[in-house]
Every structure is written in C-alpha cells, then in structure tokens.
Amino acid sequence: MQRFSVMGALGVAGLAAATAAALLPIGADARADATGAPVEYVALFAGTGAKAQARAQSAIASAGGQIVSQNAAIGTALVRSDRTEFATLVRRSGAVLGAVPNRSIGHAPDLVRTRDVVERLSPADRAAAIKRFRAAATESAAAVSGAEPLADLQWDMQMIGATATGSYATERGDNRVRVGIMDTGVDGSHPDLAPNFDPRLSKNFTTDIPDADGPCEVTTCQDPADVDDNGHGTHVAGIIGAAINGIGMAGVAPEVTLVNVRAGQDSGFFFLQSVVDALTYSADIGLDVVNMSFYVDPWLYNCAANAADSPEEQSAQRATVEAVQRAIDYARGHGVTLVGALGNESTDLGHPATDDASPNYPEGNAHERTVDNTCLTVPAETTGVVSVAALGPSGRKAYYSNYGIEQNDVSAPGGDAFDTADFTVDPKAQVLSAYPEALARLSGDIDAAGEPTSPFTVKDCLLDVCGYYQYLQGTSMAAPHAAGVAALVVSKLGYPQGGGFGLDAALTEAALFSTATQRPCPTPAEYAYTVNGSSGTRQFTHTCESGTASNGFYGRGIVSASSVAALPALADLTAPPKPPVETAPTPAPEDPTAPPPLGG
C-alpha cells in the first residue's frame, strides 16, 4: 500500500455545495503564514444539520478562515486561512470539532512518492532480479486452455478459483454492478480495461501539486478521469475487472463496470478532503463496491491523545477518524461495500509499538511516537470497512503484510517476491496486472520499440493492439481481489432497486465472509520469515493468534471467487462473528480545551 495524500479537489461533485458565506474569491490571496503561504484545512463540523452548518460557518469566519467548498452530506468544509492559530481558534468555538491541515497553498515540499519500497521493491532488489533473470527465458505467453493469454502467470487468480474452469465458467459478474477504484486514477484506454470502464461516471477529486506530483500535464492541473500517471490505480483496476477479450489477463470480475473515483495524487498521497468527497460521491451515484488501497495521510496511525503530538495534531487526528467514519457510514447507508488494504508495515495492528513516519506531509515534521491499539490506521481500521491481508503464492501471509486478530477480516493474494525456494526475489511471485503504456515508457520499463526491458514488465498483443502489464506486490493488490469477489456476490444476489441494481452492504459482506476458505494459523504459530534481499539476509517472526474460523493471518479465510456460484438464498446468509475484542480505554486529551476523542 503506497503512502498517499494531498489536497482535496476544489469542487465537490454533486453533493457538496459551496456556501455563500465566506467564499474565497478566485485569485484571492491572504497574508502568508510561517511557511510562506496560506494553509488549506478540512474543517469537521460538530453536526450535519442546517443549524450546525450555520454555526460552523460563523466560527470559521471568526477564526480567519475562508470556505472554498462544503460536503454537506457529512459536515466538512475545505477552508483556507493565513492565520497560524486558525486550527486552535476554530476548535475552541465548539462548532467545529477539528481542522485537519491539507497543505500549504503556494508551495509544497519536493516530494516524490511514486516508488513504494514494498510494492515495487527497492531499486537494488529490482536491479538484482533483472540481472538474475536477464539470461533466463522470457515469460511464457502460452494460454491456459480457454483462458486469457497471460492466465498461466496469474497464480493469484488460480488461488481464488478465478479461472476458465472456476468462476469464469459460473459467474463473471454483471455489468449493472459498478465497482469504484478509489486510487491514483485508471488508464481507461488500456485494452484490458476499456471494455468495462465507465468514463461518464468517473471523476477525479484531486488537483496536481507540481512540487509533489511534478509538472501539471494539463493547464487546470486536474487530470482527466481516464488517466493514471502513477500506475497504482490501473493495477488495482485490472485485478478487479480486466476483461476477457483475448488479450493479456482477466480480473476477478471480468464483466462488471469499473468507475474511477480518484482520491490519490500522482505522487501517491491521499488527503482527507479528496477521500471523503470521493466516498460520498460513490454513494450518490450508486456504486456497489469501492476498493481503497491506501491510508489517509499524513498520519499512519491516528491517535486521539498521544503525548508526543501537539494539541493541534491530536485534534487533527481525531477529526480525521471521525470524518472518514461519517463518510463510510454514509456510503454503507447507500449500499456501498467498502474494501480496504490492511497495510504493508509488517505489523500486528493489535499490538503496534512505534510510528516514526507521521506526519509524512509536509516533509520534515515526522517524529517518533509510541503507539498502541487505540491508534487507528484509516480507512483500514474504520468501522464498516472489510480489511484485507496479503498472501504469497505458497499461501503464507506475505512478509510485509500487516495482520491482527481484530483488524484482519479476510485474506487474499497480494504477492510476496521472497516467497520462493531460496527466499530471493522472483517477480512472478508478485501479482501481474495492467500497466499504462505511457507510464511504462516514461519509467523505462519498455524500450522505444515497445519491448519490455525487465522481467517486471510483460507485453501481450492481439493483432495490432498491445497491452502492458507489471508485477507489483502489497496489501494494495490483495484488497482488489476481495473487492472483485464482493462484486461477484452483488452480481449473484443483487436485485433491482429504484432505478439501479444492488445489494445491501451488510449482506454483501456476509456473503463474502461465508464463501471464504477458512485456513488455520501455521504450526508453530510463530512463523519464521527469511528474506534474502540486496542488503543481506533478514530473519524475523510473526505470531498468528486464534483458531481456524478467524485468526490474525487469514481473518475469516481466503476469498474465493469460485464459491460465489454456490451461495445460498439471501435469507440464509449470516456473517460469522469475530471473537470479542477488549480494548484499553482512550486516554483523556492532554489539551484541556480539546473535545473528547472521536471514533474510538
């Protein structure tokens, strides 16, 4: 899962109306704060009703803020202010629960986050693998009988039964089922995605920040809704719904509709306003499933009252937890099943220890903190999100994947480059999926003639049309396998509702859990990992807790596409309960003027 976050879009699609009060005029500027520019905030209102909004608008104006846009559905506003004390002043009003800094307007640090060390491996490990495989035979393009040409490279689909003799023969999905890709974008022109991509409903909720994302590709700095300049979102989309069309690969649900609801920057950041706006939009347009392979920046762990954080930082984290919870509740209330990646920190989320990566934006503000189980990774630990851990081709929990008895709902193939006989990198142990051609050329992964330059990239052509595919790994790759199975569930059990088609999110979730293949903890439960990377050999252990029905490594089991066809009638569906969880009480906020902690 990449480290993403950035500013929210300045227009809030359909459901967010800009207010007449305190709107920022186009081109207006304010006195610069200590960073040399005004600051953008996401303000969380104390409530969502008309009176609560009016009180919040008044408080924002009094504290020196100017409202750019509002999301009335969940009670948030995008605000700009030049006052360094804005967040403190507006919180003291009681009408605003917190103000989360988004970014400085005039300048951002020079950040480039297009290469996640887990998902794309380190440059040294990639170089070693390229050298090792250069002399080997190129990947075979021989097709598995009746399947797509690259099906023999898709161990992940074989693991969950998404094959020519499995789910493709019994349930490929219904094009009335819409799956949202909340990510860095989707290359709608990719030959394996174009047949299922809906450009009409797709929308981009981000605006490029040149200092973080590189030069804007368009004059508005808001990329079209069929573009992905990072590649992460396109890879996720291919896992979910690459079409069966005689070229390349197939996804879990190859006949569902794919919708880009972009909330991630080119550089891989996901900021709060973009996320909540994309979630409420997903609900309003009737999406059935939304995949979220990210965490909301800048906090890896959102702690209500961590002593290492300032009162303003504590307030911002509480507001982040509550704002995302409101948006998730809104989406689930509209029938959207939310699926999230559990994270790549190789951590038992039930027993986290330290966080030295937060806040990761702006650069230079991160500080080491002791964290505990009251601190939440959002949205993976948000109530109402199906969280997914990653597996390697042998079926072991991937070495990087987070886990936890409370947090892990299900598991799915996500790739593990070191899940090999000698624990050295094998690209084929990762997950293959769609890769934008333009990005492959820019990254040097294909040459001027369009031929792959490394074993991490695969090409397949049908007549004069060629598609490109890349190997990646991460819980970002595991989550879309689960989202694809959820889409198959809605296809199987859904029914017309008003002017659309769908299924209640709770029923979809219950069916997803009931079809998962249960898997017990390994024996011994302290699983020993060996990783032979370019920097040497690392050995460590992860401990799997609980039994077969639900455990820290596999959750309720490995998602199964082939089991969807045998689902019982709706009335017979029940969700297997998770074991009871005991959590420590949330400590009181250090700042006496701060409101009580929100969202657990």
C-alpha positions in Angstrom: 0.0 0.0 0.0 1.6 3.2 -1.1 2.0 6.3 1.0 -0.5 8.7 -0.4 -2.2 12.0 0.4 -2.8 15.5 -0.9 -5.2 18.4 -1.2 -8.9 17.7 -1.9 -10.5 18.8 -5.1 -11.8 22.4 -5.1 -15.1 21.3 -6.5 -17.1 18.7 -4.5 -19.1 16.7 -7.1 -22.8 17.0 -6.8 -23.4 16.6 -3.2 -21.1 19.4 -1.9 -22.4 22.9 -2.3 -20.2 25.9 -1.8 -21.8 28.3 0.6 -22.4 32.0 0.0 -20.7 32.7 3.4 -17.0 33.4 3.4 -16.3 32.0 -0.1 -12.8 32.6 -1.3 -12.8 34.8 -4.5 -10.9 33.4 -7.5 -7.3 34.5 -7.4 -7.6 35.9 -3.9 -4.6 35.6 -1.6 -4.0 36.2 2.1 -1.1 37.2 4.3 1.4 34.4 4.3 1.8 32.3 7.4 5.1 31.0 8.7 5.5 28.6 5.8 5.3 31.5 3.3 1.7 30.7 2.1 -1.9 30.3 3.2 -2.8 26.9 4.5 -5.7 24.7 3.4 -7.7 22.8 6.1 -10.5 20.3 6.2 -12.9 21.5 9.0 -15.2 18.9 10.6 -18.5 20.4 11.8 -19.9 19.4 15.2 -23.0 18.1 13.3 -24.5 17.8 9.8 -27.8 19.7 10.2 -28.5 23.2 8.9 -28.0 24.8 12.3 -24.8 23.0 12.9 -23.5 24.1 9.5 -24.5 27.8 10.2 -22.7 27.7 13.5 -19.6 26.2 11.9 -19.6 28.7 9.0 -19.7 31.6 11.5 -16.9 30.0 13.6 -14.7 29.5 10.6 -15.1 33.2 9.5 -14.4 34.4 13.0 -11.2 32.4 13.2 -10.0 33.8 10.0 -10.9 31.1 7.6 -12.5 31.3 4.1 -14.6 28.4 2.9 -13.8 27.1 -0.5 -16.3 24.3 -0.7 -18.5 22.1 1.6 -19.5 18.5 1.8 -22.9 18.9 3.3 -23.6 15.1 3.5 -21.0 14.5 6.2 -20.4 18.0 7.6 -17.0 19.0 6.3 -15.6 22.1 4.6 -12.5 22.9 2.7 -11.1 26.1 4.2 -8.2 28.4 3.6 -6.6 30.6 6.2 -3.5 32.6 6.6 -3.7 32.6 10.4 -1.2 30.2 12.1 -3.6 29.8 15.0 -6.7 29.1 12.9 -7.0 25.4 13.9 -6.8 26.2 17.6 -9.3 29.2 17.4 -11.9 27.4 15.4 -11.8 24.3 17.6 -12.4 26.4 20.7 -15.7 27.6 19.2 -17.3 24.1 19.8 -19.0 24.4 16.4 -16.0 22.7 14.7 -14.6 19.5 16.1 -11.2 19.9 14.4 -9.4 21.4 11.4 -7.0 19.0 9.6 -4.2 20.7 7.6 -4.2 19.6 4.0 -1.3 21.5 2.5 0.4 24.9 2.0 -1.2 26.6 -1.0 1.7 28.5 -2.5 4.5 25.9 -2.0 4.8 22.2 -1.2 8.0 20.3 -0.3 9.8 18.5 -3.1 8.3 15.0 -2.6 8.3 12.1 -5.0 6.5 9.0 -3.7 5.9 7.1 -6.9 8.1 4.2 -5.8 6.8 2.3 -2.8 9.6 0.1 -1.4 7.3 -2.8 -0.7 5.1 -2.7 -3.8 7.8 -2.0 -6.3 10.8 -3.3 -4.2 13.9 -1.3 -3.7 15.9 -0.2 -6.7 18.7 -2.5 -5.6 16.4 -5.5 -5.3 14.8 -4.8 -8.7 18.3 -4.4 -10.3 19.4 -7.7 -8.8 16.3 -9.5 -10.1 16.7 -8.0 -13.6 20.3 -9.2 -13.7 19.4 -12.6 -12.4 16.6 -13.1 -14.9 18.1 -11.4 -17.9 19.6 -14.6 -19.2 16.6 -16.7 -18.4 13.8 -17.5 -20.8 11.2 -14.7 -21.1 7.8 -15.2 -19.6 5.7 -17.8 -21.5 2.7 -16.4 -23.2 1.1 -19.8 -23.6 -2.5 -19.6 -22.6 -4.2 -21.9 -20.2 -6.9 -23.7 -22.2 -10.0 -21.5 -22.6 -8.5 -18.6 -20.6 -6.6 -15.4 -21.4 -3.1 -15.5 -22.9 -1.4 -14.5 -19.6 -3.5 -16.7 -17.4 -0.6 -19.0 -16.6 1.2 -16.1 -14.9 -1.8 -15.4 -12.7 -1.2 -17.6 -9.7 -3.3 -15.2 -7.7 -6.4 -15.9 -9.8 -5.7 -19.6 -9.5 -5.5 -19.4 -5.7 -9.1 -17.9 -5.5 -10.6 -20.0 -8.3 -10.9 -17.2 -10.9 -10.1 -19.5 -13.8 -11.6 -20.8 -17.0 -12.9 -23.9 -15.2 -13.7 -22.0 -12.0 -15.6 -18.7 -11.6 -15.3 -17.7 -15.2 -17.5 -20.6 -16.1 -20.1 -19.9 -13.5 -20.1 -16.1 -12.5 -18.2 -13.4 -14.4 -20.1 -10.5 -12.9 -23.0 -8.3 -14.1 -22.3 -5.0 -16.0 -25.0 -3.4 -13.8 -22.7 -3.8 -10.9 -20.4 -0.8 -10.5 -17.0 -1.0 -8.7 -15.3 2.2 -7.7 -11.5 2.4 -7.9 -10.5 5.0 -5.3 -6.9 5.3 -6.1 -4.4 7.3 -8.2 -6.6 7.1 -11.3 -7.4 4.5 -14.0 -6.0 4.3 -17.5 -9.3 4.0 -19.3 -7.6 3.3 -22.6 -5.8 0.2 -21.5 -7.1 -2.6 -23.8 -8.0 -4.9 -20.9 -9.9 -2.1 -19.0 -11.5 -0.1 -21.8 -14.3 -2.6 -22.3 -15.5 -2.2 -18.7 -14.6 1.4 -18.0 -17.3 4.0 -17.4 -16.0 7.4 -18.4 -19.3 9.1 -17.7 -19.4 8.3 -14.0 -15.7 8.5 -13.4 -14.4 11.6 -11.6 -11.1 13.0 -10.3 -11.2 14.6 -6.9 -7.6 15.7 -6.8 -5.6 18.6 -8.2 -1.9 18.1 -9.1 0.6 19.8 -6.8 3.7 20.5 -9.0 6.2 20.4 -6.2 4.9 17.0 -5.1 3.4 15.5 -8.3 5.7 17.0 -10.9 4.7 19.4 -13.7 0.9 19.5 -14.4 0.0 17.6 -17.5 -3.0 19.8 -18.2 -3.5 23.6 -17.8 -6.0 23.1 -15.0 -3.7 20.7 -13.1 -6.7 18.4 -12.8 -6.1 15.3 -14.8 -8.9 13.8 -16.9 -10.8 10.9 -15.3 -9.4 8.3 -17.6 -5.7 9.0 -16.7 -3.3 7.4 -14.2 0.1 9.0 -14.0 1.2 6.7 -11.1 0.1 3.2 -12.3 -1.2 2.0 -8.9 -4.8 2.6 -9.6 -4.6 0.9 -13.0 -3.0 -2.1 -11.5 -5.8 -2.3 -8.9 -8.5 -1.9 -11.6 -7.0 -4.8 -13.6 -7.1 -7.2 -10.7 -10.8 -6.4 -10.1 -12.2 -6.2 -13.6 -9.8 -6.7 -16.6 -12.0 -8.1 -19.4 -11.9 -11.5 -21.0 -11.2 -10.3 -24.5 -8.4 -12.3 -26.0 -5.6 -10.1 -24.8 -3.5 -10.1 -21.7 -5.2 -11.1 -18.5 -8.6 -11.3 -16.8 -9.7 -9.9 -13.5 -11.7 -11.4 -10.7 -15.0 -10.0 -12.1 -14.3 -9.5 -15.8 -17.8 -8.3 -16.7 -18.5 -5.7 -14.1 -18.3 -1.9 -14.7 -15.3 0.0 -13.4 -15.6 3.6 -12.2 -12.6 5.8 -11.4 -13.3 7.8 -8.2 -9.9 9.2 -7.9 -8.7 10.4 -4.5 -4.9 9.9 -4.8 -2.3 12.3 -6.2 0.2 11.4 -8.9 2.8 11.2 -6.2 0.7 8.7 -4.1 -0.7 10.9 -1.3 -4.3 10.7 -0.3 -5.6 13.7 1.6 -8.7 13.8 3.7 -11.0 16.1 1.6 -10.4 14.1 -1.6 -11.2 10.8 0.3 -14.4 11.9 1.9 -15.6 13.6 -1.2 -14.9 10.5 -3.3 -16.8 8.4 -0.8 -19.9 10.5 -0.7 -19.9 10.8 -4.5 -19.6 7.0 -4.7 -22.7 6.7 -2.6 -24.7 9.3 -4.5 -24.1 7.7 -7.9 -24.9 4.2 -6.7 -21.6 2.3 -6.7 -21.9 -1.2 -5.3 -18.3 -1.8 -4.2 -15.4 0.6 -3.6 -11.8 -0.5 -3.3 -9.5 1.6 -1.0 -5.8 0.5 -1.2 -4.3 3.4 0.8 -4.2 5.1 4.1 -5.3 8.7 4.7 -2.2 10.9 5.0 -0.4 12.4 6.8 -0.8 10.0 9.8 -0.1 6.3 9.5 -1.7 5.9 13.0 -4.3 8.4 14.1 -4.1 8.7 17.9 -6.6 10.6 20.0 -4.2 12.0 22.6 -0.7 10.9 22.0 1.7 12.7 24.4 4.3 13.1 21.5 1.8 15.2 19.5 0.8 18.8 19.9 -2.8 19.6 20.9 -3.5 20.7 17.3 -2.1 17.4 15.9 -4.2 15.4 18.4 -7.3 17.3 17.3 -6.5 16.8 13.6 -6.1 13.0 14.1 -9.5 12.8 16.0 -11.1 14.8 13.2 -9.6 12.5 10.5 -11.0 9.4 12.2 -14.5 11.0 12.6 -14.7 12.5 9.2 -13.8 9.2 7.4 -16.2 7.3 9.7 -19.0 9.7 8.7 -18.2 9.2 5.0 -18.0 5.4 5.4 -21.3 5.3 7.3 -22.9 7.5 4.5 -21.6 5.2 1.8 -22.7 2.0 3.5 -26.1 3.5 4.1 -26.4 3.8 0.4 -25.5 0.2 -0.3 -21.7 0.6 -0.9 -19.5 -2.2 0.3 -16.1 -0.8 1.3 -12.9 -2.9 1.0 -9.5 -1.7 2.3 -5.9 -2.7 2.3 -4.5 -3.6 5.7 -1.1 -2.1 5.1 2.5 -3.0 4.4 4.3 -2.3 7.7 4.8 -5.9 8.7 3.0 -5.1 12.0 0.4 -6.8 14.2 -2.1 -3.9 14.3 -3.4 -5.2 17.6 -0.1 -4.5 19.1 1.6 -1.7 17.3 4.7 -0.2 19.0 6.2 2.8 17.3 5.4 5.2 14.5 8.3 7.3 13.1 6.7 8.1 9.7 4.0 10.5 10.8 3.1 13.1 9.9 4.5 12.5 6.5 3.4 15.8 5.0 4.8 18.4 4.9 8.2 16.7 4.9 10.3 17.2 8.0 7.5 17.1 10.6 7.6 13.3 11.3 8.5 12.4 14.9 8.8 9.1 16.7 5.8 8.1 18.8 4.9 5.2 20.9 1.6 4.0 19.7 -0.9 1.4 20.9 -4.2 -0.3 19.9 -6.2 2.9 20.4 -4.4 4.4 17.4 -6.1 3.7 14.1 -4.9 3.3 10.5 -7.6 4.9 8.4 -9.6 3.6 6.5 -8.4 0.0 7.1 -9.5 0.2 10.8 -12.6 2.3 10.2 -15.8 0.5 11.3 -17.6 -0.8 8.2 -14.5 -1.4 6.0 -13.6 -5.0 5.0 -9.8 -5.1 5.7 -7.7 -7.5 3.7 -4.2 -9.0 4.4 -1.9 -10.2 1.7 -0.7 -13.7 0.8 2.2 -15.0 -1.2 1.9 -17.8 -3.9 2.6 -20.5 -1.3 -0.3 -19.3 0.7 1.7 -17.9 3.6 1.0 -14.4 4.9 3.2 -12.1 2.9 6.3 -10.9 4.8 5.3 -7.2 4.6 1.6 -7.6 5.3 0.0 -6.2 8.4 -2.1 -8.6 10.4 -4.1 -8.8 13.6 -7.0 -10.8 15.2 -9.2 -7.7 15.5 -8.2 -6.0 12.2 -7.9 -8.7 9.6 -11.3 -9.6 8.1 -10.2 -11.8 5.1 -7.0 -12.5 3.2 -6.2 -12.6 -0.5 -3.3 -13.0 -2.8 -1.2 -9.8 -2.8 2.2 -11.2 -3.8 5.5 -11.9 -2.0 8.6 -11.6 -4.1 10.6 -13.6 -1.4 8.1 -16.5 -1.2 10.5 -18.6 -3.1 12.6 -21.7 -2.6 15.8 -19.7 -1.8 14.0 -16.6 -0.4 15.4 -14.4 -3.2 13.3 -12.1 -5.4 11.2 -13.7 -8.1 8.9 -11.2 -10.0 6.5 -14.0 -10.8 5.8 -14.3 -7.1 4.2 -10.9 -7.3 0.8 -10.0 -8.8 0.5 -9.3 -12.5 -1.9 -6.6 -13.7 -2.5 -3.7 -16.1 0.2 -1.1 -16.6 -0.4 2.2 -18.5 1.8 2.2 -21.7 2.7 5.9 -21.4 4.0 5.3 -17.8 5.9 2.2 -18.8 7.7 4.2 -21.5 8.4 7.1 -19.1 9.8 4.7 -16.5 12.0 2.9 -18.9 10.2 -0.4 -18.4 9.7 -0.7 -22.1 12.1 0.5 -24.8 11.5 2.7 -27.9 10.3 -0.3 -29.8 7.7 -1.1 -27.1 9.5 -4.2 -25.8 9.9 -4.9 -22.0 13.3 -4.2 -20.6 12.9 -6.2 -17.4 11.1 -9.3 -16.0 8.8 -7.0 -14.0 7.0 -6.0 -17.2 5.0 -8.2 -19.6 3.6 -7.4 -23.1 0.8 -9.1 -24.9 -0.7 -8.3 -28.3 -3.8 -9.1 -30.2 -3.4 -8.3 -33.9 -2.1 -4.7 -33.8 -3.2 -3.9 -30.3 -0.8 -4.4 -27.4 -1.3 -4.2 -23.7 1.3 -3.9 -21.0 1.3 -5.4 -17.5 3.6 -5.1 -14.5 4.3 -7.2 -11.4 3.6 -5.4 -8.0 3.0 -6.7 -4.5 1.2 -5.3 -1.4 -2.0 -5.4 0.5 -2.9 -2.9 -2.2 -3.0 -5.9 -4.5 -4.8 -8.2 -2.0 -7.8 -5.8 -1.4 -8.9 -5.7 -5.1 -9.2 -9.5 -5.1 -11.6 -9.2 -2.2 -13.4 -6.3 -3.9 -13.7 -8.4 -7.1 -15.3 -11.3 -5.2 -17.7 -8.8 -3.5 -18.7 -7.6 -6.9 -19.4 -11.2 -7.9 -21.6 -11.5 -4.8 -23.6 -8.5 -5.8 -23.9 -9.9 -9.3 -25.2 -13.2 -8.0 -27.6 -11.9 -5.3 -28.4 -8.3 -6.3 -31.7 -7.1 -7.4 -33.2 -4.0 -9.0 -33.5 -1.2 -6.5 -35.3 2.0 -7.7 -33.5 3.0 -10.9 -30.5 0.8 -10.2 -29.3 -2.6 -9.2 -27.5 -3.7 -6.0 -27.4 -5.4 -2.6 -27.3 -4.2 1.0 -23.7 -3.8 2.1 -24.2 -5.9 5.2 -25.5 -8.8 3.0 -22.6 -8.5 0.6 -20.1 -8.6 3.4 -21.8 -11.6 5.0 -21.7 -13.5 1.7 -18.1 -12.5 1.1 -17.2 -13.9 4.5 -19.3 -17.1 4.1 -17.6 -18.0 0.8 -14.0 -17.5 2.1 -11.9 -20.6 2.5 -11.0 -21.0 6.2 -7.4 -21.5 7.0 -5.8 -22.1 10.4 -2.7 -20.5 11.8 0.5 -22.1 10.8 2.2 -24.6 13.2 4.0 -23.3 15.1 2.1 -20.1 15.3 5.3 -18.1 15.4 6.0 -18.1 11.7 9.7 -17.6 10.8 10.4 -15.5 7.7 13.7 -15.3 5.7 14.2 -12.5 3.2 17.4 -12.6 1.1 17.4 -9.1 -0.3 20.1 -6.9 -1.8 21.0 -5.6 1.6 21.6 -9.0 3.1 19.5 -11.7 4.8 16.8 -10.7 7.3 15.0 -13.1 9.6 12.1 -12.3 11.8 8.9 -13.9 13.1 5.2 -13.0 13.1 2.8 -14.7 15.5 -0.6 -15.8 14.4 -3.3 -15.7 17.0 -6.6 -17.6 17.4 -8.1 -20.6 15.5 -9.4 -21.6 12.2 -12.7 -19.7 12.0 -10.9 -16.4 12.3 -7.3 -15.6 13.0 -4.7 -12.8 12.7 -3.1 -14.1 9.5 -6.1 -15.2 7.4 -9.1 -13.5 9.0 -12.2 -15.5 8.2 -10.4 -17.1 5.4 -9.0 -16.7 1.8 -11.5 -15.0 -0.5 -13.0 -17.4 -3.1 -14.4 -16.4 -6.5 -15.3 -20.0 -7.3 -17.6 -20.3 -4.3 -19.9 -17.5 -5.2 -21.9 -19.6 -7.6 -23.0 -21.9 -4.7 -24.2 -19.0 -2.5 -27.5 -19.8 -0.6 -30.6 -17.7 -0.8 -30.3 -14.2 0.9 -32.4 -15.3 3.9 -29.8 -17.9 4.8 -26.8 -15.6 4.9 -25.3 -14.8 8.2 -21.9 -13.3 8.9 -19.5 -15.4 11.1 -18.9 -13.4 14.2 -15.5 -12.2 15.1 -14.1 -13.0 18.6 -14.9 -10.4 21.2 -12.3 -7.7 21.5 -11.1 -5.9 24.6 -9.6 -2.5 24.1 -8.0 -0.2 26.5 -9.9 3.0 27.4 -9.0 6.0 25.4 -6.8 8.4 27.5 -8.1 11.9 28.1 -6.8 14.6 25.8 -3.8 16.4 27.0 -5.2 19.8 26.0 -8.0 20.8 28.4 -9.7 22.8 25.7 -9.9 19.8 23.3 -13.2 18.0 22.7 -13.4 14.3 23.7 -11.7 11.8 21.4 -13.8 10.7 18.4 -14.2 7.4 16.6 -12.6 5.1 19.1 
